[in-house]
Amino acid sequence: MFDWRHCRRSNSSASYITVLVVVFIIPSFAEADDQRFVVDQLQNIHLDCIVKNFKFGVVTSKWSKQQTSSVLPLLLFVDDRPLRPVAGDFARYNTSHTEQTNEYTYSLNIYNTQSQDSGQYACEVLDTRGNTALRMNFTLNVIDPVDNIILFKNFSSVNATDAPVYPFRFSTAAPGSLGCHVIGGNPQPNVTMSLASNTQTIGQKLLLAEKQWIGPDAGFQKPSWQVVLFADQITILPEYDGTMAVCSVSIETYNASSSNAVLVDAIPYFFSNGCHSEQFSVKGGTTAQLSCRFHAHPVGQVTWSKKMTATQDFQLIADSDGLQSVVILDGKNDFIAKLMFPQLDDNNFQLYNLTISNDLGSNSTVIKLSKSSASPTSKNAYIQCLLSIVLLLKTVAKSYD
């Protein structure tokens, strides 16, 4: 556009200075440069290159894709003419364009998108003088969801057909490993492995390294990723029992996860100062009980035995002894074992052995049931006797008054 402006001087010998202002109308895009798109597989995508207010006219448009094996881009289309054989992946590509008042739209159309369509594309517009007037870049990510998420224990390689055993069972008696194997997925997924209870996350580990995995068919190969939460040299702790192992996978807007319960078998052990003996006075005599608090998973077998003399070995308590053995749950995998004496007599004041055993091992403790220095029954009888003597003395004293 031309704009003539004239400036008059104030003196009588007026002269004119002509100022020529030239304004070029620069083309603009309706969309910002370096556009980024994320689509799922088998979707259609249209990459639009929009030019507005182009003064000199557009004569040529080019579409190219950046190659990973070369610094030079791969030229795909000039105008609507393909420069690649219309076969294979390129059979799903074409271009189109529309023209409106002062606006040109050039589109690269990709149908039934595949993971190999991911990459960087460029639209280049040339003017009537043959110069590159405009360039617009696009980044396309085609998400290929993962084929499988496999949680595993105590081994580092799995097959796609492996199904985890529910639940995972570990042992405090031996080290173990816990991990997750993710098969497929593009681009590379974010993999998080965690072990969590209802209230807290006990452990969490992110993706360690990429590994290749080959399926049962020799001609089938897909990338896979593996993360190990616990290595084989780590001993599984009892507090992991009852938690959930969770493997979470995310790719852009895609999310998936798999989980499995974790059980930890523990060798039985007794709590410090957890064993006691108690005696109770009841109508018709005295009862007693021995109790011990212990931890075990599974609880296994509870066995009581007694020792009559110092030189005698412990012998299992028989049904004929008339004693009762019970086990009471006292928290998660915590128990109280009780030996109850319905009618206490002198033969019951002995040493008693309690053994807790399961498939992992066993533990034992000894408790002594001793006579009380003054049982509740004897105390009551003594008091009653004293009261009787006091009443008798009062009666005798009144008879002399």
C-alpha positions in Angstrom: 0.0 0.0 0.0 1.3 3.4 -0.9 0.8 6.5 1.2 1.9 9.9 -0.1 2.2 12.7 2.5 3.3 16.3 1.9 4.8 18.7 4.4 4.8 22.5 3.7 7.5 24.7 5.1 6.5 28.0 6.9 8.6 30.3 4.7 7.4 32.0 1.5 9.8 30.0 -0.7 7.9 26.9 0.0 9.3 23.5 -1.1 7.9 20.0 -0.6 9.5 16.9 0.8 7.8 13.7 -0.3 7.7 10.8 2.2 7.0 7.4 0.7 5.7 4.8 3.2 5.5 1.3 1.9 3.6 -1.2 4.0 4.0 -5.0 3.3 1.1 -7.2 4.4 2.8 -10.1 6.0 1.0 -13.5 6.0 -0.1 -15.0 9.4 -1.2 -18.3 10.7 -4.5 -18.9 12.4 -2.7 -21.5 14.6 0.5 -21.0 16.6 3.7 -22.6 15.4 5.0 -25.9 16.7 1.7 -27.5 17.2 1.5 -30.8 19.2 -1.2 -33.5 18.8 -1.8 -36.7 20.6 -4.2 -39.3 19.2 -5.0 -43.0 19.8 -4.2 -45.7 17.3 -6.6 -46.2 14.4 -7.9 -42.6 14.6 -7.8 -40.0 11.7 -5.8 -36.8 12.1 -5.7 -33.7 9.9 -2.7 -31.4 10.2 -3.9 -28.0 9.0 -1.5 -25.3 7.7 -3.5 -22.0 7.5 -2.2 -18.9 5.7 -4.0 -15.6 5.9 -3.6 -12.3 4.1 -0.9 -13.5 1.7 0.0 -10.6 -0.6 2.1 -12.3 -3.2 0.0 -15.4 -3.7 0.8 -19.0 -3.0 2.0 -21.2 -5.7 3.4 -24.3 -3.9 3.0 -26.2 -0.6 5.2 -28.9 0.7 4.8 -31.5 3.5 7.7 -33.4 5.0 8.5 -35.6 7.9 11.7 -35.6 9.9 13.7 -38.8 9.8 15.5 -40.4 12.7 18.2 -41.9 10.4 19.0 -38.6 8.6 19.3 -34.9 9.2 17.3 -34.3 6.0 13.5 -34.5 6.2 11.6 -36.9 4.0 9.6 -35.0 1.5 6.1 -36.4 1.3 3.9 -34.2 -0.9 4.4 -31.2 -3.2 1.0 -29.5 -3.5 -1.3 -32.6 -3.7 1.2 -34.8 -5.5 2.7 -37.6 -3.5 6.5 -38.1 -3.7 6.4 -41.5 -2.0 4.9 -44.7 -3.5 1.2 -44.9 -2.5 1.7 -48.2 -0.7 2.3 -49.5 2.8 2.0 -46.7 5.4 1.8 -44.0 2.8 -1.4 -45.4 1.4 -3.0 -43.9 4.5 -1.7 -40.4 3.7 -3.0 -37.7 1.4 -3.3 -33.9 1.2 -6.0 -31.4 0.5 -6.4 -27.7 0.3 -9.1 -25.1 0.4 -9.1 -21.4 -0.6 -11.3 -18.6 0.8 -11.0 -14.9 0.8 -7.4 -14.1 1.8 -7.1 -17.5 3.5 -5.5 -20.7 2.3 -5.7 -24.0 4.2 -3.3 -26.9 3.4 -4.0 -30.2 5.1 -2.0 -33.4 5.6 -4.5 -36.2 6.3 -3.4 -39.4 8.0 -6.0 -42.2 8.3 -6.1 -45.1 10.8 -3.0 -43.8 12.6 -0.3 -46.2 13.6 2.6 -45.9 16.1 5.0 -45.4 13.2 3.1 -42.2 12.2 4.5 -40.5 15.3 7.1 -37.9 14.6 7.7 -34.3 13.5 6.0 -32.9 10.4 6.5 -29.6 8.6 4.4 -27.6 6.2 6.2 -25.2 3.9 4.6 -22.6 1.8 6.3 -20.9 -1.2 5.3 -17.7 -2.8 5.1 -16.7 -6.5 8.8 -15.8 -6.4 9.8 -19.3 -5.3 10.9 -18.3 -1.8 9.9 -20.1 1.4 7.6 -17.7 2.9 6.1 -19.7 5.7 6.9 -22.8 7.7 4.8 -24.5 10.3 5.9 -27.5 12.5 3.8 -30.2 14.0 4.6 -33.0 16.5 2.3 -36.0 16.3 2.3 -38.7 19.0 0.2 -41.8 18.3 -0.5 -43.7 21.4 -0.3 -47.5 21.2 -1.8 -48.9 24.5 0.2 -51.6 26.3 -0.7 -55.2 25.5 -0.2 -56.5 29.0 0.8 -55.6 32.5 2.2 -58.6 34.4 3.2 -58.4 38.1 5.7 -61.0 39.2 7.5 -62.3 42.2 10.9 -64.0 42.7 11.9 -64.0 39.0 13.0 -61.4 36.5 11.6 -62.5 33.2 8.1 -63.4 32.2 6.1 -64.4 29.2 3.0 -62.6 27.8 0.8 -65.6 28.7 2.0 -65.7 32.3 -0.8 -65.1 34.8 0.1 -64.1 38.3 -1.0 -66.4 41.1 -3.4 -64.6 43.4 -2.3 -63.5 45.9 1.5 -63.1 46.1 2.8 -65.0 49.1 6.2 -64.2 50.6 8.1 -65.4 53.6 10.1 -63.6 56.2 12.4 -66.6 56.3 13.7 -66.0 52.7 14.4 -62.9 50.5 12.1 -62.2 47.6 11.5 -59.9 44.7 8.5 -58.1 43.5 8.2 -56.4 40.1 6.1 -55.5 37.1 6.6 -56.3 33.4 4.9 -54.0 30.8 4.6 -55.3 27.3 4.1 -52.9 24.4 3.1 -49.3 24.5 4.3 -46.4 22.4 5.8 -43.9 23.1 7.7 -45.3 26.0 5.3 -45.4 29.0 5.8 -44.1 32.5 5.8 -47.1 34.8 5.4 -46.9 38.5 5.6 -49.8 40.9 4.3 -49.4 44.5 3.3 -51.4 47.5 0.5 -49.7 49.5 -1.8 -50.3 52.4 -5.0 -48.4 53.0 -3.2 -45.6 54.8 0.2 -45.3 53.2 2.6 -46.2 50.4 5.3 -48.4 51.8 7.5 -48.4 48.8 7.6 -46.9 45.3 10.1 -47.2 42.4 10.1 -45.7 38.9 11.1 -47.3 35.6 14.7 -48.5 35.8 15.6 -49.5 32.2 14.1 -50.5 28.9 14.4 -54.1 27.8 13.4 -55.9 24.7 11.1 -58.8 25.0 10.3 -61.5 22.3 7.0 -63.2 22.5 6.2 -66.9 22.0 6.1 -66.4 18.2 9.6 -65.9 16.9 8.3 -63.4 14.4 6.6 -61.2 17.0 8.6 -58.6 18.8 7.6 -55.7 20.9 9.4 -53.4 23.3 8.8 -54.0 27.0 9.6 -52.3 30.2 10.4 -53.8 33.6 10.5 -52.3 37.1 11.6 -54.2 40.2 10.4 -52.9 43.5 12.3 -55.3 45.8 15.5 -57.1 44.7 16.2 -60.7 45.6 18.6 -59.7 48.3 15.9 -57.8 50.2 14.0 -59.6 53.0 10.3 -59.0 52.8 9.1 -57.4 56.1 6.1 -58.6 58.1 4.4 -55.2 57.8 4.1 -55.7 54.0 1.5 -58.4 54.7 -2.0 -57.5 53.5 -0.8 -54.7 51.2 -1.5 -54.3 47.5 1.2 -54.4 44.8 0.2 -51.9 42.1 1.8 -51.3 38.7 0.6 -48.1 37.1 1.3 -47.2 33.4 0.7 -43.9 31.7 1.3 -42.7 28.1 0.2 -39.1 27.6 -3.6 -39.3 28.3 -3.7 -43.1 28.4 -3.6 -44.8 31.9 -3.8 -48.4 33.0 -2.8 -50.4 36.1 -2.7 -53.9 37.5 -2.7 -55.0 41.1 -2.3 -58.0 43.3 -2.5 -58.7 47.0 0.6 -59.4 49.0 0.7 -61.9 51.9 3.8 -62.3 54.0 4.3 -65.6 56.0 6.1 -65.0 59.3 7.9 -67.4 61.6 6.1 -67.4 64.9 7.6 -65.2 67.7 6.5 -64.2 71.2 6.2 -60.6 72.3 8.5 -59.5 75.1 6.8 -59.8 78.5 3.8 -61.2 76.7 3.3 -64.3 78.9 1.3 -64.3 82.2 -0.3 -66.6 84.8 -3.5 -65.6 86.6 -5.6 -67.2 89.4 -9.2 -66.5 90.1 -11.5 -67.3 93.0 -14.8 -68.7 92.0 -17.7 -70.4 93.7 -16.6 -73.8 94.7 -12.8 -73.3 94.3 -10.1 -71.5 92.3 -9.4 -71.4 88.5 -6.3 -70.3 86.7 -5.1 -69.5 83.2 -1.8 -69.2 81.3 -1.7 -66.7 78.4 1.0 -65.8 75.9 0.8 -63.2 73.1 2.5 -64.1 69.8 2.8 -63.2 66.1 2.5 -65.7 63.3 1.3 -66.0 59.7 -0.2 -68.4 59.2 -1.0 -69.2 62.8 -0.1 -72.8 62.4 -0.3 -75.2 65.3 -0.5 -74.4 69.1 0.8 -77.1 71.4 0.9 -77.1 75.2 3.0 -79.6 77.3 3.8 -79.9 81.0 6.7 -81.0 83.1 5.9 -82.7 86.4 9.4 -82.9 87.9 12.8 -81.3 87.2 14.2 -84.4 85.7 11.2 -85.3 83.6 10.8 -84.2 79.9 7.8 -82.1 78.8 4.8 -84.2 78.0 1.9 -83.2 75.9 -1.2 -82.3 77.8 -3.9 -85.0 77.4 -7.6 -84.6 77.2 -7.8 -86.5 80.5 -6.1 -83.6 82.2 -9.3 -81.6 81.9 -7.5 -78.4 80.7 -8.8 -76.1 77.8 -6.6 -74.5 75.1 -7.9 -71.6 73.1 -6.4 -69.1 70.6 -7.8 -65.6 70.4 -7.1 -63.1 67.6 -5.5 -59.9 69.0 -4.7 -57.8 66.0 -3.5 -58.4 62.5 -1.6 -61.7 62.7 -1.3 -61.3 66.4 -2.8 -63.9 68.7 -3.1 -64.8 72.4 -2.8 -68.5 73.3 -4.5 -69.5 76.6 -4.4 -72.6 78.7 -7.3 -72.6 81.1 -7.6 -74.6 84.4 -11.4 -75.0 85.3 -10.6 -76.4 88.7 -7.1 -75.7 90.2 -5.5 -78.4 92.4 -2.0 -79.1 93.6 -1.1 -81.2 90.6 -1.5 -78.2 88.3 1.4 -76.2 89.8 4.0 -77.2 87.2 6.2 -75.9 84.4 4.3 -75.5 81.1 5.8 -75.3 77.6 4.0 -73.5 74.7 5.1 -74.1 71.1 3.8 -72.2 68.1 4.7 -73.7 64.7 3.9 -73.2 61.0 5.5 -74.1 57.7 8.3 -71.6 58.2 9.5 -72.7 61.6 8.5 -72.7 65.3 9.1 -71.0 68.6 8.7 -72.1 72.2 8.4 -70.5 75.6 8.1 -71.9 79.2 5.7 -70.5 81.8 5.5 -71.5 85.5 2.3 -71.8 87.4 3.0 -71.3 91.1 0.9 -71.3 94.2 -0.1 -67.9 95.4 1.3 -66.9 98.8 -2.3 -66.2 99.9 -5.0 -67.2 97.5 -8.2 -65.1 97.5 -10.1 -68.1 99.0 -7.7 -68.4 102.0 -7.7 -64.6 102.6 -11.5 -64.6 102.7 -11.6 -67.5 105.2 -9.0 -65.8 107.4 -11.1 -62.6 107.5 -14.2 -64.5 108.3 -12.5 -66.3 111.1 -11.3 -63.0 112.7 -14.8 -61.5 112.5 -16.2 -64.6 114.2 -13.7 -64.3 117.0 -14.5 -60.6 117.5 -18.2 -61.3 117.7 -17.5 -64.1 120.2 -15.5 -61.9 122.4 -18.2 -59.2 122.4 -20.8 -61.8 123.4 -18.6 -63.0 126.3 -18.0 -59.5 127.5 -21.7 -58.7 127.6 -22.4 -61.7 129.7 -20.2 -60.3 132.5 -21.9 -56.9 132.5 
